[in-house]
Amino acid sequence: MNRETYSAYDLEGRRKYLTQEEGRRFLKIARRRKRAEALFCMTIYYTGMRISEALALSGQDIDFSTGVIRIRSLKKRERREFRRIPVPNSLLSGLRQLRGDRTEGPLWTFSRTTGWRIIKQIMNEAEISGIHATTKGLRHAFGVRGAIAKIPLNLLQLWFGHSQSATTAIYLNVRDDEERTLIRRTWK
């Protein structure tokens, strides 16, 4: 693996994650889309899951009583492994409406290419550009938000489905707007 794999920045120092402000703009634009598309984007934003993991979700993967989405880790093809991520009630409510009485079959019936296109369109409308204006940028942003919120590393690792804590630890090394937010604590 190259050095870039274990960093929140590429080899030229450009960040791979959305800032909190970019995340807010992304959500604002996403919420204007058709319900299914909006919920697809919100699910990825609030869970940090991969696009293929989101498209594999069915109604059975949402535990409304505990407020958790169960995600099958698709990168670990040799064994069935699941992770559970709590999500906001507003997302649960929307997913309940989207699911209706269906528990079988995928929540979203569009292709991975269509999912990427939806996210790219929203990024463009939100005026987010660069290497971070991707689904993976949303995943990285989930990690950065978790680090800023002081979520324990072992819990972030569990939510990401990382086998090594070093992979998750990249989110502890944030800069730009996130670093400024952290350093403000020292100015008081």
C-alpha positions as CSV (number, residue, x, y, z in Angstrom):
1,M,0.0,0.0,0.0
2,N,1.2,3.4,-0.8
3,R,1.5,6.3,1.7
4,E,-1.6,8.0,0.3
5,T,-3.8,5.1,1.4
6,Y,-3.4,5.8,5.1
7,S,-3.9,9.6,5.0
8,A,-6.8,12.0,4.9
9,Y,-4.7,13.9,2.3
10,D,-3.4,12.8,-1.1
11,L,0.3,12.9,-2.1
12,E,0.0,16.5,-3.0
13,G,-1.5,17.5,0.4
14,R,-5.1,18.0,-0.9
15,R,-7.7,16.8,1.5
16,K,-9.8,13.8,0.7
17,Y,-12.8,14.7,2.9
18,L,-15.6,17.3,2.9
19,T,-15.3,20.0,5.5
20,Q,-18.3,20.5,7.9
21,E,-19.5,23.4,5.9
22,E,-19.3,21.4,2.6
23,G,-21.2,18.6,4.4
24,R,-23.9,21.0,5.4
25,R,-24.2,22.3,1.8
26,F,-24.3,18.7,0.5
27,L,-27.1,17.8,2.8
28,K,-29.1,20.9,2.0
29,I,-29.0,20.2,-1.7
30,A,-29.6,16.5,-1.3
31,R,-32.7,17.1,0.7
32,R,-34.2,18.9,-2.3
33,R,-34.0,15.7,-4.5
34,K,-36.6,13.0,-4.9
35,R,-37.1,11.2,-1.6
36,A,-35.3,8.0,-2.6
37,E,-32.2,10.0,-3.8
38,A,-32.2,12.3,-0.8
39,L,-32.3,9.3,1.6
40,F,-29.6,7.5,-0.3
41,C,-27.3,10.5,0.1
42,M,-28.2,11.1,3.7
43,T,-27.6,7.4,4.5
44,I,-24.1,7.6,3.1
45,Y,-23.4,10.9,4.8
46,Y,-24.6,9.8,8.3
47,T,-23.0,6.3,8.2
48,G,-19.8,6.7,6.1
49,M,-20.7,3.5,4.2
50,R,-19.5,2.7,0.7
51,I,-21.9,3.2,-2.2
52,S,-22.1,-0.5,-2.9
53,E,-23.0,-1.1,0.8
54,A,-25.8,1.5,0.6
55,L,-27.2,-0.1,-2.5
56,A,-27.1,-3.5,-0.8
57,L,-29.3,-2.4,2.1
58,S,-32.8,-3.9,2.4
59,G,-35.6,-3.0,4.8
60,Q,-34.4,-5.8,7.1
61,D,-31.2,-3.9,7.7
62,I,-32.9,-1.1,9.5
63,D,-33.6,-1.7,13.2
64,F,-36.1,1.0,13.9
65,S,-36.4,0.0,17.6
66,T,-32.7,0.7,18.3
67,G,-32.2,3.4,15.6
68,V,-29.4,1.4,13.9
69,I,-28.6,0.5,10.3
70,R,-26.9,-2.9,9.8
71,I,-24.3,-2.9,7.1
72,R,-22.8,-5.9,5.5
73,S,-19.1,-5.2,4.9
74,L,-18.7,-6.0,1.2
75,K,-15.0,-5.6,1.2
76,K,-14.7,-8.7,3.3
77,R,-16.1,-11.1,0.7
78,E,-14.5,-14.2,2.2
79,R,-16.7,-14.0,5.4
80,R,-20.0,-12.4,6.3
81,E,-19.3,-9.5,8.5
82,F,-21.7,-6.8,9.6
83,R,-21.4,-3.6,11.4
84,R,-24.1,-1.5,13.1
85,I,-24.2,2.3,13.0
86,P,-26.7,4.5,14.9
87,V,-28.4,7.1,12.7
88,P,-30.5,10.2,13.4
89,N,-34.2,9.8,13.9
90,S,-35.0,12.0,11.0
91,L,-33.2,9.6,8.7
92,L,-35.0,6.6,10.3
93,S,-38.3,8.3,9.7
94,G,-37.5,8.8,6.0
95,L,-36.3,5.3,5.6
96,R,-39.4,3.9,7.2
97,Q,-41.5,5.8,4.7
98,L,-39.3,4.7,1.8
99,R,-39.4,1.1,2.9
100,G,-43.1,1.0,3.5
101,D,-44.2,-2.6,4.1
102,R,-41.3,-4.1,2.1
103,T,-38.7,-5.9,4.0
104,E,-37.3,-7.9,1.1
105,G,-35.2,-6.5,-1.7
106,P,-33.0,-3.4,-1.9
107,L,-34.1,0.0,-0.6
108,W,-32.7,1.6,-3.8
109,T,-33.1,0.0,-7.2
110,F,-30.7,2.2,-9.1
111,S,-27.2,1.1,-10.2
112,R,-23.9,2.0,-8.6
113,T,-23.2,4.3,-11.6
114,T,-26.5,6.1,-11.1
115,G,-25.7,6.5,-7.4
116,W,-22.3,8.0,-8.2
117,R,-24.0,10.3,-10.7
118,I,-26.5,11.5,-8.1
119,I,-23.8,12.3,-5.6
120,K,-21.7,14.0,-8.2
121,Q,-24.7,16.2,-9.3
122,I,-25.3,17.2,-5.7
123,M,-21.6,18.0,-5.2
124,N,-21.7,20.2,-8.3
125,E,-24.9,22.0,-7.2
126,A,-23.4,22.5,-3.7
127,E,-20.3,24.0,-5.4
128,I,-18.0,21.3,-3.9
129,S,-15.2,20.4,-6.2
130,G,-11.9,18.6,-6.0
131,I,-10.7,15.1,-5.1
132,H,-13.0,15.1,-2.1
133,A,-16.2,15.7,-4.0
134,T,-17.0,12.0,-4.2
135,T,-18.7,9.3,-2.2
136,K,-15.4,8.4,-0.7
137,G,-15.1,12.1,0.3
138,L,-18.3,11.6,2.3
139,R,-16.9,8.5,3.9
140,H,-13.7,10.3,4.9
141,A,-15.9,13.2,6.2
142,F,-17.7,10.8,8.5
143,G,-14.4,9.8,10.0
144,V,-13.3,13.4,10.4
145,R,-16.6,14.4,12.1
146,G,-16.2,11.4,14.4
147,A,-12.6,12.5,15.4
148,I,-13.7,16.1,16.0
149,A,-16.6,14.8,18.1
150,K,-14.1,12.7,20.1
151,I,-15.7,9.4,19.3
152,P,-13.3,6.7,20.7
153,L,-11.0,5.3,18.0
154,N,-12.2,1.7,18.6
155,L,-15.8,2.7,18.0
156,L,-15.0,4.6,14.8
157,Q,-13.0,1.5,13.7
158,L,-16.0,-0.7,14.3
159,W,-18.3,1.6,12.4
160,F,-15.9,1.8,9.5
161,G,-15.3,-2.0,9.5
162,H,-11.6,-1.5,9.5
163,S,-9.5,-4.4,10.7
164,Q,-6.6,-2.2,11.7
165,S,-6.9,0.8,14.0
166,A,-4.1,2.5,12.1
167,T,-6.4,2.7,9.1
168,T,-9.0,4.6,11.2
169,A,-6.4,6.7,13.0
170,I,-5.9,8.8,9.9
171,Y,-9.0,10.8,10.9
172,L,-7.2,11.9,14.1
173,N,-4.8,13.9,11.9
174,V,-7.1,16.5,10.4
175,R,-6.2,20.0,9.2
176,D,-7.8,22.9,7.5
177,D,-11.2,24.0,8.9
178,E,-11.3,21.0,11.3
179,E,-7.8,21.8,12.7
180,R,-8.9,25.4,13.2
181,T,-12.0,24.2,15.2
182,L,-9.7,22.2,17.4
183,I,-7.1,24.9,18.1
184,R,-9.8,27.5,19.0
185,R,-10.1,25.6,22.3
186,T,-6.6,26.8,23.2
187,W,-7.4,30.4,22.5
188,K,-9.8,30.7,25.4
